[in-house]
Amino acid sequence: MTTPHDTTAAGPLTGLKVLDLATLFAGPLCATMLGDFGAEVVKVEHPRKPDPSRGHGPSKDGVGLWWKTLGRNKKNLTLDLSSPGGREVLLKLVAESDVVIENFRPGTLEKWHLGWDELSAANPRLVLARVTGFGQFGPYARRPGFGTLAEAMSGFAAITGQPDGPPTLPPFGLADSIAALATSYAVMAALRGRDATGRGQVVDMAIIEPMLAILGPQATWYDQLGYVQPRTGNRSTNNAPRNTYRTGDGKWVAVSTSAQSIAERVMRLVGRPEFIDEDWFATGAGRAAHADALDDAVGGWIAAHTRDEVVTAFERAEAAIAPIHDIRDVLADEQYRALESITELPDPDLGTVKMQNVLFRLSETPGGIRWTGRGHGADTDEILSALGLSEADVTALREAGAV
């Protein structure tokens, strides 16, 4: 019987071959997600310019730690795609692959004679996922694009932060991560389409669009009402109490009352049942209009108790609460432990390393992490040999700077 995250079982994407030509971060993370569920992923990097994520963020003894997660379940090949030898090798790989993921500026692959016409000629069943900041066409298409710009342009930053403060950006790759999820979905949809038609196709993923999609009905609100969502800090315009509250021992919790029944339970718990009888309490918008009073009641009660006491009391009352964790708390949390959300893996550079596990559980064909991120070009000889290239061929490519 398999475990929820099985490193030995064949995942549901076993047999799918993916070429990861992308860098920083949406494209590579999409390839990681496909690899987590069994796809055979080959990461292609420039021979002299490794993926910048290898040096992104903290390192230990010169070993980049982000790469250990982002590069997991990938074999590593070096290839200069702008060189004739690199182009020839890539087309050989494309001929036996299912998916190519790239995030060059529009026109770059075409400049190297590796555009859709050439790639689809080498493999008519290929799915080409093109992940860029602004998409393949339009007035911004050739601009440099990063997740930060998507977080700004989508409307996310405009509604994030305190009412009297500036627009706020997230301190991590939110837009890239959401785009990676969206691209994984798009790739699977394109592959399903290939099952029906026998033909591959191009996925045009603009990082600005998944961020826009997750922000809810803002476009509809504005279209129909002229309503522009303001910054409200931790509060919501749709319900209250909804905020973060400091406990008596200096820790923090988050409370949500999206459901009317939960809001009523919270007010009974904190000793203010009289609010429930107010006419305005009967709707989320009504409660939101009285957030000051509700926050005073809930915050005052929480401030008089330790975090453990607060969480226990809310759980007994069947009211929605969560402690606000940092990564130390995540590692110790019993729910994350039960789900095996963090796993520990052997690593040739670090001995062992902890990282987030695969994204979800499948009962029959679970995903798994077969290995952590490997060295730059670690599998080049193996991959080229499997393509039928001789030692002399590989030597010639190296001498030409193509690999």
Sequence and secondary structure as in RCSB ss.txt:
>XXXX:A:sequence
MTTPHDTTAAGPLTGLKVLDLATLFAGPLCATMLGDFGAEVVKVEHPRKPDPSRGHGPSKDGVGLWWKTLGRNKK
NLTLDLSSPGGREVLLKLVAESDVVIENFRPGTLEKWHLGWDELSAANPRLVLARVTGFGQFGPYARRPGFGTLA
EAMSGFAAITGQPDGPPTLPPFGLADSIAALATSYAVMAALRGRDATGRGQVVDMAIIEPMLAILGPQATWYDQL
GYVQPRTGNRSTNNAPRNTYRTGDGKWVAVSTSAQSIAERVMRLVGRPEFIDEDWFATGAGRAAHADALDDAVGG
WIAAHTRDEVVTAFERAEAAIAPIHDIRDVLADEQYRALESITELPDPDLGTVKMQNVLFRLSETPGGIRWTGRG
HGADTDEILSALGLSEADVTALREAGAV
>XXXX:A:secstr
   SS SSS  TTTT EEEE   SSHHHHHHHHHHHTT EEEEEE SSS  GGGGSS EETTEEHHHHHHTTTEE
EEE  TTSHHHHHHHHHHHHT SEEEE   TTHHHHTT SHHHHHHH TT EEEEEESS SSSTTTTS   HHHH
HHHTSTGGGSS TTS     SS HHHHHHHHHHHHHHHHHHHHHHHHS   EEEEETHHHHHHHT SHHHHHHHH
       TT  SS SS EEEE TTS EEEE   SHHHHHHHHHHTT GGGGGSGGGGSHHHHHHTHHHHHHHHHH
HHHTS HHHHHHHHHHTT  EEE   HHHHHH HHHHHHT EEEEEETTTEEEEEE  SS  SSS          
TTTTHHHHHHHTT  HHHHHHHHHTT  
